[in-house]
Amino acid sequence: MDKRARMEFLIKEIEKHNKNYYELDNPTISDAEYDALYYELVDLEKELNIILPNSPTQRVGGDVLKGFKKREHKVRLYSLNKVRSKEELEKWIEDMKKFVPSTNFTLEYKFDGLQLVVEYENGVYKRATTRGNGLVGEDVTKQVKTIKSLPLTIPFKKNLIVQGEGMMTHSSLKEFNKTALEPLKNPRNGVAGAIRNLDPKETAKRNLDFFCYSILKCDGKDFNTQEQMHTFLIENGFNTGDYFKTFSSIDEVVSLIEEVDKKKAKLDILIDGMVLKINDVANREKIGYTNKFPKWAMAYKFEAEELTTTLKDVIWQVGRTGKVTPTALLEPVELAGALVQRATLNNIDDIRRKNLSIGSRVFIRRSNEVIPEILGLAEKSEDSKEICEPEHCPSCNTLLTKKGVFVYCKNYYGCPDQVVARITHFASRDAMNIEGFSEKTAGDLYEKLGICEVSELYSVKIEDLINLERFGQKKAKNLVDSIQNSKKVEFFRFIYALGILEVGIKTARDLAKEFSSLEDLVKAKKEDFDSLKDIGEVISGNITDYFADQNNIEEIRRLLKAGVEIVYPKKLSVVNSIFSGKKVVLTGTFENMSRSEATEKIISLGGEVVSSVSKNTDFVVVGEDAGSKLEKAKALGIKIISDNEFKKIIN
């Protein structure tokens, strides 16, 4: 296919997806996949210096839906230009400063919802219109009136036209999906389908919000800056979100954007980037517009966290607690810096509500370091197959027990997958830290030596191991030595190693700080756990249930009898350290110390170890082969501590 033919193909594909997104509210590809098609077309247009008459790069938004009254916008709407890297962002800022050297900029969330124009006459809500094609939109006055966070009257008593985003929060989506016949894929589709529904009663069911970010027209009032507009919107009762910053340098904005990128997964609203604008209105007029974009504004999009791929199969796996859960096997796809081949599925009810089937294309999302999840169906294929919940345990063939929406295998001691998972967890680095121990080793010990309890590990001998596949004399001796060396263990690691349901490493640390001994922990009552910070009703119940089970108490006794020695933390009344209450970043490799050991040292001295450098970072501890974090720390003027200095501090 030559380049011109490729352009024509891309135009057809983009128009098809525009129709699915803007008119049918049923996208079949992710934003990132759409952007890839769009920017390929943009790049080809630049390379060939050709723009075909029907190119979507020259349009704003989509066509007006049938069934809605058309309304012409009183002020023309533009799209936002986007950059795809920090280098492109830096170039844009530099270009703006060539026009206006002393300019500063504003930074706001790029809300990911449905753009709306809302009009007020004499301080009273009059009408609302979708963006449409930028010149004409859909009249959605009745639908938008159901949004409770939108003020129906405002203090400003003249005519006002504002621009903002209809949004569905994550919490509203979660609540709606509890009873929905077909769950919504994400908040963006949720709000689009709600507002572009001819029945306002259906709109109201989704509990939408409106976030306002721009003033298009304001009779009798002029604004000199974006800051003044932002303040005016707040004074008149509009929700503007909780983020508005000003900046003047590229280093400053990169730091701000990275902070938001890190915390965005915890927000109750869906954002897909940040919007930068020149603050001064007069300077905007000097810089002007293209046919599609204001030149004085730019959107920086975060790395894609959502894509589509094919659901190849579903396997059911037994965990160490006996719960049998489904895992999706996917056509491999690169997402958020990782090759994704599997995704989590909650249970059979979740699968059915999302209308998933083997062979269909699905939306997947990966946020930060969280395991990818399937959001919903993109498209079914002709040969899609139904996904069925197993009746028998996939590991031991025991008849499964249904409890709520989950199924469980009750064969606690005889189910191979359960036993192997418990032993593997016990030996893991954050738990007993038995070096050279793997899931394969746990499987061999179970199958060949009949080890079902973790306490039995401490009776394993060299002669037991050398008869196993992959074990020679040296490897057998090393593993036995590692098992014996693990006997001396910190209290929090021992708690974590027990495998109490939903007790992670942080909760284990909290318990170790709160209770002075294992005996005190075992004797504690549920209300003692309930009172602890960050330990909720469910986890406190799990801890109580674990220690109420006599089998678990007996296993703990066997571990202690086998020689496991718990090392309790020293109770210090005062922590005298420069790290106390400080945020610390580690970068590079350290002499005679692993990264986890360095982390433990800093935590023991009252510090908090964070992963990325920002203006809120207090110290950066630098080992050999330090990379970009060191350079960023220097640029931000953050105190840098060398490996040698670090050793002196911790000693």
For each residue, the residues with C-beta under 8 A, 3 or more apart:
1: 5 6 9
2: 5 6
3: 6 7 44 47 48
4: 7 8 48 50
5: 1 2 8 9
6: 1 2 3 9 10 40 44
7: 3 4 10 11 41 44 45 48 50 52 55
8: 4 5 11 12 52
9: 1 5 6 12 13
10: 6 7 13 14 37 40 41 44
11: 7 8 14 15 41 52 54 55 56
12: 8 9 15 16
13: 9 10 16 17 37
14: 10 11 17 18 34 37 38 41 56
15: 11 12 18 19 54 56
16: 12 13 19 20
17: 13 14 20 21 27 28 29 34 37
18: 14 15 21 22 23 56 62
19: 15 16 22 23 24 62 63
20: 16 17 23 24 26 27 28
21: 17 18 24 25 26 27 34 62
22: 18 19 61 62 63 65
23: 18 19 20 62 63 65
24: 19 20 21
25: 21 189 192 193 196
26: 20 21
27: 17 20 21 30 34 189 378
28: 17 20 308 361 378 379
29: 17 33 34 308 378
30: 27 33 34 304 306 307 308 363
31: 34 35 112 272 304 306
32: 35 36 304 306 307
33: 29 30 36 37 307 308
34: 14 17 21 27 29 30 31 37 38
35: 31 32 38 39 82 301 304
36: 32 33 39 40
37: 10 13 14 17 33 34 40 41
38: 14 34 35 41 42 56 57
39: 35 36 42 43 84
40: 6 10 36 37 43 44
41: 7 10 11 14 37 38 44 45 55 56 57
42: 38 39 45 46 57
43: 39 40 46 47
44: 3 6 7 10 40 41 47 48
45: 7 41 42 48 49 50 51 55 57
46: 42 43 49
47: 3 43 44
48: 3 4 7 44 45
49: 45 46
50: 4 7 45
51: 45 55 57 58
52: 7 8 11 55
53:
54: 11 15
55: 7 11 41 45 51 52 58 59
56: 11 14 15 18 38 41 59
57: 38 41 42 45 51 292
58: 51 55 291 292
59: 55 56 133 134 292
60: 77 78 79 131 133 134 135 292
61: 22 77 79 115 131 132 133 134 137
62: 18 19 21 22 23 132 133
63: 19 22 23 132 133
64: 68 70 130 132 133 136 137 138
65: 22 23 68 138 196
66:
67: 198
68: 64 65 138 139 140 196 198
69: 138 139
70: 64 132 136 137 138 139
71: 127 129 136 137 138 139
72: 135 136
73: 76 77 117 129 132 134 135 136 137
74: 119 161 216 217
75: 117 161 216 217
76: 73 134 135
77: 60 61 73 115 117 131 134 135 137 163
78: 60 134 289 292 293 294
79: 60 61 134 292 293
80: 110 275 293 294 297 298 299
81: 290 292 293 294 295 297 298 299
82: 35 273 298 299 300 301
83: 88 89 92 298 299 300 301
84: 39 88 301
85: 88 89
86: 89 90 254 300
87: 90 91
88: 83 84 85 91 92
89: 83 85 86 92 93 250 253 254 276 298 300
90: 86 87 93 94 250
91: 87 88 94 95
92: 83 88 89 95 96 276 298
93: 89 90 96 97 105 250 253 276
94: 90 91 97 98 250
95: 91 92 98 99
96: 92 93 99 100 103 105 278 287 296
97: 93 94 100 101 103
98: 94 95 101
99: 95 96 103 283 286 287
100: 96 97 103 278 280 283 286 287
101: 97 98
102:
103: 96 97 99 100 248 278 279 280 283
104: 246 247 248 279 280
105: 93 96 246 247 248 253 276 277 278 279
106: 226 227 230 244 245 246 276 277 279
107: 243 244 245 246 247 253 256 257 274 275 276
108: 213 241 243 244 245 274 275 277
109: 211 241 243 260 269 271 274 275
110: 80 271 272 273 274 275 299 300 301
111: 164 165 167 211 213 241 269 270 271
112: 31 165 187 188 270 271 272
113: 165 166 167 168 187 188 191 192 211 270
114: 130 165 166 188 191 192 195 196
115: 61 77 130 131 163 164 165 166
116: 128 129 130 131 140 144 163 164 165 166 195 210
117: 73 75 77 128 129 130 131 137 161 162 163 216
118: 125 127 128 144 150 161 162 163 164 210 212
119: 74 125 126 127 128 129 159 160 161
120: 123 124 125 126 154 156 159 160 161 162
121: 124 126 159
122: 157 158 159
123: 120 153 154 155 156 157 158
124: 120 121 152 153
125: 118 119 120 128 145 150 151 152 153
126: 119 120 121 141
127: 71 118 119 139 141
128: 116 117 118 119 125 139 140 141 143 144 145
129: 71 73 116 117 119 132 137 138 139 140 141
130: 64 114 115 116 117 137 138 140 195 196
131: 60 61 77 115 116 117 134 137
132: 61 62 63 64 70 73 129 135 136 137 138
133: 59 60 61 62 63 64 136 137
134: 59 60 61 73 76 77 78 79 131
135: 60 72 73 76 77 132
136: 64 70 71 72 73 132 133
137: 61 64 70 71 73 77 117 129 130 131 132 133
138: 64 65 68 69 70 71 129 130 132 196
139: 68 69 70 71 127 128 129
140: 68 116 128 129 130 143 144 195 196
141: 126 127 128 129 144 145
142: 145 146 200
143: 128 140 146 194 195 196 197 200 203
144: 116 118 128 140 141 147 150 166 195 210
145: 125 128 141 142 150 152 200
146: 142 143 200 203 204 208
147: 144 150 166 208 209 210
148: 207 209
149: 209 210 239
150: 118 125 144 145 147 210
151: 125 154 236 237 238
152: 124 125 145
153: 123 124 125
154: 120 123 151 160 236 237 238
155: 123 235 236 237
156: 120 123 160 218 221 232 236
157: 122 123
158: 122 123 218 219 220 221
159: 119 120 121 122 217 218 219
160: 119 120 154 156 215 217 218 219 236
161: 74 75 117 118 119 120 215 216 217 218
162: 117 118 120 212 214 215 216 233 238
163: 77 115 116 117 118 212 213 214 215 216
164: 111 115 116 118 210 211 212 213 214 238
165: 111 112 113 114 115 116 210 211 213
166: 113 114 115 116 144 147 191 194 195 208 209 210
167: 111 113 187 191 208 209 210 211 269 270
168: 113 172 173 176 184 187 188 190 191 194 206 207 208 209
169: 172 173 187 207 209 268 269
170: 173 174 187 267 268 269 270
171: 174 175 268
172: 168 169 175 176 187 190 206 207 208 209
173: 168 169 170 176 177 184 186 187 190
174: 170 171 177 178
175: 171 172 178 207
176: 168 172 173 179 180 184 190 205 206 207
177: 173 174 180 183 184 353
178: 174 175
179: 176
180: 176 177 183 184 353
181:
182: 353 355
183: 177 180 353 354 376
184: 168 173 176 177 180 187 189 190 193 376
185: 189 363 375 376 377
186: 173 189 190 270 306 363 365 375 376
187: 112 113 167 168 169 170 172 173 184 190 191 269 270
188: 112 113 114 168 191 192 270
189: 25 27 184 185 186 192 193
190: 168 172 173 176 184 186 187 193 194 206
191: 113 114 166 167 168 187 188 194 195 206 208
192: 25 113 114 188 189 195 196
193: 25 184 189 190 196 197
194: 143 166 168 190 191 197 202 203 205 206 208
195: 114 116 130 140 143 144 166 191 192 203 208
196: 25 65 68 114 130 138 140 143 192 193
197: 143 193 194 200 202 203
198: 67 68
199: 202 203
200: 142 143 145 146 197 203 204
201: 204 205
202: 194 197 199 205 206
203: 143 146 194 195 197 199 200 206 208
204: 146 200 201 207
205: 176 194 201 202
206: 168 172 176 190 191 194 202 203
207: 148 168 169 172 175 176 204
208: 146 147 166 167 168 172 191 194 195 203
209: 147 148 149 166 167 168 169 172 239 269
210: 116 118 144 147 149 150 164 165 166 167 238 239
211: 109 111 113 164 165 167 239 240 241 269
212: 118 162 163 164 233 238 239 240
213: 108 111 163 164 165 233 240 241 275
214: 162 163 164 229
215: 160 161 162 163 218 223 229 232 233
216: 74 75 117 161 162 163
217: 74 75 159 160 161
218: 156 158 159 160 161 215 221 222 223 232
219: 158 159 160
220: 158
221: 156 158 218 232
222: 218
223: 215 218 226 228 229 232 281
224: 228 280 281 282
225: 228 229 279 280 281
226: 106 223 229 230 277 278 279 281
227: 106 230 231 244 246 279
228: 223 224 225 231 232
229: 214 215 223 225 226 232 233
230: 106 226 227 233 234 240 244
231: 227 228 234 235
232: 156 215 218 221 223 228 229 235 236
233: 162 212 213 215 229 230 236 238 240
234: 230 231 237 238 240
235: 155 231 232
236: 151 154 155 156 160 232 233
237: 151 154 155 234
238: 151 154 162 164 210 212 233 234
239: 149 209 210 211 212
240: 211 212 213 230 233 234 244
241: 108 109 111 211 213 244 269
242:
243: 107 108 109 260
244: 106 107 108 227 230 240 241
245: 106 107 108 256
246: 104 105 106 107 227 279
247: 104 105 107 252 253 256
248: 103 104 105 252
249: 252 253
250: 89 90 93 94 253 254
251: 254 255 635 636
252: 247 248 249 255 256
253: 89 93 105 107 247 249 250 256 257 276
254: 86 89 250 251 257 258
255: 251 252 258 259 614 615 632 636
256: 107 245 247 252 253 259 260 274
257: 107 253 254 260 261 274 300
258: 254 255 261 262 612 614
259: 255 256 262 263 614 616
260: 109 243 256 257 263 264 271 274
261: 257 258 264 302
262: 258 259 368 611 612
263: 259 260 266 267
264: 260 261 267 271 302
265: 367 368 370
266: 263
267: 170 263 264 270 271
268: 169 170 171
269: 109 111 167 169 170 187 209 211 241
270: 111 112 113 167 170 186 187 188 267
271: 109 110 111 112 260 264 267 274 302
272: 31 110 112 301 302
273: 82 110 299 300 301 302
274: 107 108 109 110 256 257 260 271 299 300
275: 80 107 108 109 110 213 297 298 299 300
276: 89 92 93 105 106 107 253 297 298 299 300
277: 105 106 108 226 284 296 297 298
278: 96 100 103 105 226 283 284 287 296 297
279: 103 104 105 106 225 226 227 246
280: 100 103 104 224 225 283 284
281: 223 224 225 226 284 285
282: 224 285 286
283: 99 100 103 278 280 286 287 296
284: 277 278 280 281 287 294 296
285: 281 282 288
286: 99 100 282 283
287: 96 99 100 278 283 284 295 296
288: 285 294 295 296
289: 78 293 294 295
290: 81 293 294 295
291: 58
292: 57 58 59 60 78 79 81
293: 78 79 80 81 289 290 297
294: 78 80 81 284 288 289 290 297
295: 81 287 288 289 290
296: 96 277 278 283 284 287 288
297: 80 81 275 276 277 278 293 294
298: 80 81 82 83 89 92 275 276 277
299: 80 81 82 83 110 273 274 275 276
300: 82 83 86 89 110 257 273 274 275 276
301: 35 82 83 84 110 272 273
302: 261 264 271 272 273 305
303: 336 337
304: 30 31 32 35 307 335 336
305: 302 335 336 365 366 367
306: 30 31 32 186 335 363 364 365 375
307: 30 32 33 304 333 335 363 364
308: 28 29 30 33 361 362 363 364 378
309: 330 331 332 333 340 361 362 364
310: 330 331 359 360 361 362
311: 314 328 329 330 356 357 358 359 360 361 362 374
312: 329 330 331 358 359
313: 328 329 358
314: 311 326 327 328 329 345 351 358 387
315: 326 327 329 394
316: 324 325 326 327 389 390 394
317: 324 325 326 327 394 417
318: 322 323 324 393 394 395 409 415 417 418 421
319: 322 323 324 325 417 418 421
320: 418 421 422 425 499
321: 408 418 499 501
322: 318 319 408 409 410 411 412 415 418
323: 318 319 406 407 408
324: 316 317 318 319 390 393 394 400 406 407 408 409
325: 316 317 319 344 345 346 347 406
326: 314 315 316 317 345 346 347 348 351 387
327: 314 315 316 317 342 343 344 345
328: 311 313 314 342 343 344 345 362 374
329: 311 312 313 314 315 341 342
330: 309 310 311 312 333 340 341 342 343 362 364
331: 309 310 312
332: 309 339 340 341
333: 307 309 330 339 340 364
334: 337 338 339 340
335: 304 305 306 307 338 340 364 366 372
336: 303 304 305 366 367 368
337: 303 334
338: 334 335 366
339: 332 333 334
340: 309 330 332 333 334 335 343 364 366 372
341: 329 330 332
342: 327 328 329 330 371 372
343: 327 328 330 340 364 371 372 373 374
344: 325 327 328 371 372 373 374
345: 314 325 326 327 328 350 351 356 373 374
346: 325 326 349 350 405
347: 325 326 350 351 405 406
348: 326 351 352 387 389 405
349: 346 352 353 405
350: 345 346 347 353 354 405
351: 314 326 345 347 348 354 356 387
352: 348 349 355 356
353: 177 180 182 183 349 350
354: 183 350 351 374 375 376 377
355: 182 352 376 377 380
356: 311 345 351 352 360 362 374 376 377 387
357: 311 360 380 384 385 386 387
358: 311 312 313 314 384 385 386 387
359: 310 311 312 380 381 383 384 385
360: 310 311 356 357 377 378 379 380 381 384
361: 28 308 309 310 311 377 378 379 380 381
362: 308 309 310 311 328 330 356 374 375 376 377 378
363: 30 185 186 306 307 308 374 375 376 377 378
364: 306 307 308 309 330 333 335 340 343 372 373 374 375
365: 186 305 306 372 373 375
366: 305 335 336 338 340 370 371 372 373
367: 265 305 336 370
368: 262 265 336
369:
370: 265 366 367 373
371: 342 343 344 366
372: 335 340 342 343 344 364 365 366
373: 343 344 345 364 365 366 370
374: 311 328 343 344 345 354 356 362 363 364
375: 185 186 306 354 362 363 364 365
376: 183 184 185 186 354 355 356 362 363
377: 185 354 355 356 360 361 362 363 380
378: 27 28 29 308 360 361 362 363
379: 28 360 361
380: 355 357 359 360 361 377 384
381: 359 360 361 384
382:
383: 359
384: 357 358 359 360 380 381
385: 357 358 359
386: 357 358
387: 314 326 348 351 356 357 358
388:
389: 316 348 407
390: 316 324 393 394 400 407
391: 399 400
392: 397 398 399 400
393: 318 324 390 396 397 398 399 400 409 411 415
394: 315 316 317 318 324 390 417
395: 318 409 415 416 417 418
396: 393 409 411 414 415 416 417
397: 392 393
398: 392 393 409 410 411 414 415
399: 391 392 393
400: 324 390 391 392 393 407 408 409
401: 407 408 409 410
402: 406 407 408
403: 406 407 408
404:
405: 346 347 348 349 350
406: 323 324 325 347 402 403
407: 323 324 389 390 400 401 402 403
408: 321 322 323 324 400 401 402 403
409: 318 322 324 393 395 396 398 400 401 415 418
410: 322 398 401
411: 322 393 396 398 414 415 418
412: 322 415 418
413: 419 452
414: 396 398 411 419 452
415: 318 322 393 395 396 398 409 411 412 418 419
416: 395 396 419 420 443 446 447
417: 317 318 319 394 395 396 420 421
418: 318 319 320 321 322 395 409 411 412 415 421 422
419: 413 414 415 416 422 423 446 451 452
420: 416 417 423 424 439 442 443 446
421: 318 319 320 417 418 424 425
422: 320 418 419 425 426 454 499
423: 419 420 426 427 442 445 446 451 454 457
424: 420 421 427 428 437 438 439 442
425: 320 421 422 428 431 497 499
426: 422 423 431 432 454 457 497 498 499
427: 423 424 431 432 433 434 437 441 442 454 457 486
428: 424 425 431 432 433 497
429: 433 596
430: 433 493 496 505
431: 425 426 427 428 493 494 496 497
432: 426 427 428 486 489 493 494 497
433: 427 428 429 430 486 489 493
434: 427 437 457 479 482 483 486
435: 478 482 485
436: 441 475 478 479 482
437: 424 427 434 441 442 479 482 483
438: 424 441 442
439: 420 424 442 443
440: 443 444 470
441: 427 436 437 438 444 445 479
442: 420 423 424 427 437 438 439 445 446
443: 416 420 439 440 446 447
444: 440 441 447 448 449 468 469 470
445: 423 441 442 448 449 451 457 460
446: 416 419 420 423 442 443 449 450 451 452
447: 416 443 444
448: 444 445 467 468
449: 444 445 446 460 464 468
450: 446
451: 419 423 445 446 456 457 460
452: 413 414 419 446 456
453: 456 555 558
454: 422 423 426 427 457 497 555 559
455: 458 555 558 559 562
456: 451 452 453 459 460
457: 423 426 427 434 445 451 454 460 483
458: 455 483 484 487 559 562 563 564
459: 456 562
460: 445 449 451 456 457 464 465 479 480 483
461: 464 465 480
462: 465 466 473 476 477 480
463: 466 467
464: 449 460 461 467 468
465: 460 461 462 468 471 475 476 479 480
466: 462 463 471 472 473 476
467: 448 463 464 471
468: 444 448 449 464 465 471
469: 444
470: 440 444 475
471: 465 466 467 468 475 476 479
472: 466 475 476
473: 462 466 476 477
474: 477 478
475: 436 465 470 471 472 478 479
476: 462 465 466 471 472 473 479 480
477: 462 473 474 480 481
478: 435 436 474 475 481 482
479: 434 436 437 441 460 465 471 475 476 482 483
480: 460 461 462 465 476 477 483 484
481: 477 478 484 485
482: 434 435 436 437 478 479 485 486
483: 434 437 457 458 460 479 480 486
484: 458 480 481 487 563
485: 435 481 482 488
486: 427 432 433 434 482 483 489
487: 458 484 562 563 564 565
488: 485 565 567
489: 432 433 486 493 494 497 564 565 566 567
490: 493 494 512 566 567 569
491: 494 495 512 518 566 567 568 569
492: 495 496 505 508 509 511 512 513 569
493: 430 431 432 433 489 490 496 497 508
494: 431 432 489 490 491 497 498 518 564 566
495: 491 492 498 500 503 508 511 512 521
496: 430 431 492 493 503 504 505 508
497: 425 426 428 431 432 454 489 493 494
498: 426 494 495 503 546 552 556
499: 320 321 422 425 426
500: 495 503 542 543 546
501: 321 542 545 546
502: 507 538 539 542
503: 495 496 498 500 507 508 511 539 542 543
504: 496 507 508
505: 430 492 496 508 509
506: 509 510 534
507: 502 503 504 510 511 534 535 539
508: 492 493 495 496 503 504 505 511 512
509: 492 505 506 512 513
510: 506 507 513 514 532 533 534 535
511: 492 495 503 507 508 514 515 521 532 543
512: 490 491 492 495 508 509 515 568 569
513: 492 509 510 569
514: 510 511 532
515: 511 512 518 520 521 524
516: 520 568 571
517: 520 521 568
518: 491 494 515 521 522 556 566
519: 522 523
520: 515 516 517 523 524
521: 495 511 515 517 518 524 547
522: 518 519 547 553 556
523: 519 520
524: 515 520 521 528 529 543 547
525: 528 529 544
526: 529 530 540 541 543 544
527: 530 531
528: 524 525 531 532
529: 524 525 526 532 535 539 540 543 544
530: 526 527 535 537 540
531: 527 528
532: 510 511 514 528 529 535 540
533: 510
534: 506 507 510
535: 507 510 529 530 532 539 540 543
536: 539 540
537: 530 540 541
538: 502 541 542
539: 502 503 507 529 535 536 542 543
540: 526 529 530 532 535 536 537 543 544
541: 526 537 538 544 545
542: 500 501 502 503 538 539 545 546
543: 500 503 511 524 526 529 535 539 540 546 547
544: 525 526 529 540 541 547 548
545: 501 541 542 548 549
546: 498 500 501 542 543 549 552
547: 521 522 524 543 544 552 553
548: 544 545
549: 545 546 552 553
550: 553 554
551: 554 555
552: 498 546 547 549 555 556
553: 522 547 549 550 556 557
554: 550 551 557 558
555: 453 454 455 551 552 558 559
556: 498 518 522 552 553 559 560
557: 553 554 560 561
558: 453 455 554 555 561 562
559: 454 455 458 555 556 562 564
560: 556 557 563 564
561: 557 558
562: 455 458 459 487 558 559
563: 458 484 487 560
564: 458 487 489 494 559 560
565: 487 488 489
566: 489 490 491 494 518
567: 488 489 490 491
568: 491 512 516 517
569: 490 491 492 512 513
570:
571: 516
572: 575
573:
574:
575: 572 580 605 606
576: 580
577: 580 605 606 607 649
578: 582 619 649
579: 582 584 602 605 606 607 619 649
580: 575 576 577 605 606 607
581: 606 607 608
582: 578 579 606 607 608 618 619
583: 607 608 610 616 617 618 619
584: 579 602 607 608 609 610 617 618 619 620 621
585: 609 610 611 612 613 617 619 620 621 629 633
586: 590 595 598 599 602 609 620 621 623
587: 620 621 622 623 626 627 629 630
588: 622 623 624 625 626 627 630 643
589: 595 623 624 625
590: 586 593 594 595 598 623 624 643 646
591: 623 624 643
592:
593: 590 597 598 601
594: 590 597 598
595: 586 589 590 598 599
596: 429 599 600
597: 593 594 600 601
598: 586 590 593 594 595 601 602 621 646
599: 586 595 596 602 603 609
600: 596 597 603 604
601: 593 597 598 604 605 650
602: 579 584 586 598 599 605 607 608 609 621
603: 599 600 606 607 608 609
604: 600 601
605: 575 577 579 580 601 602 649 650
606: 575 577 579 580 581 582 603
607: 577 579 580 581 582 583 584 602 603 619
608: 581 582 583 584 602 603
609: 584 585 586 599 602 603
610: 583 584 585 617
611: 262 585
612: 258 262 585 629
613: 585 617 620 629 632 633 636 638
614: 255 258 259 617 636
615: 255 636
616: 259 583
617: 583 584 585 610 613 614 620 633 636 638
618: 582 583 584 638 639
619: 578 579 582 583 584 585 607 638 639 640 641
620: 584 585 586 587 613 617 629 630 633 638 639 640 641
621: 584 585 586 587 598 602 641 643 646
622: 587 588 626 630 640 641 642 643
623: 586 587 588 589 590 591 626 643
624: 588 589 590 591 643
625: 588 589
626: 587 588 622 623 629 630
627: 587 588 630 631
628: 631 632
629: 585 587 612 613 620 626 632 633
630: 587 588 620 622 626 627 633 634 640
631: 627 628 634 635
632: 255 613 628 629 635 636
633: 585 613 617 620 629 630 636 638 640
634: 630 631 637 638 640
635: 251 631 632
636: 251 255 613 614 615 617 632 633
637: 634
638: 613 617 618 619 620 633 634
639: 618 619 620
640: 619 620 622 630 633 634
641: 619 620 621 622 645 646 649
642: 622 645 646
643: 588 590 591 621 622 623 624 646 647
644: 647 648
645: 641 642 648 649
646: 590 598 621 641 642 643 649 650
647: 643 644 650 651
648: 644 645 651
649: 577 578 579 605 641 645 646
650: 601 605 646 647
651: 647 648
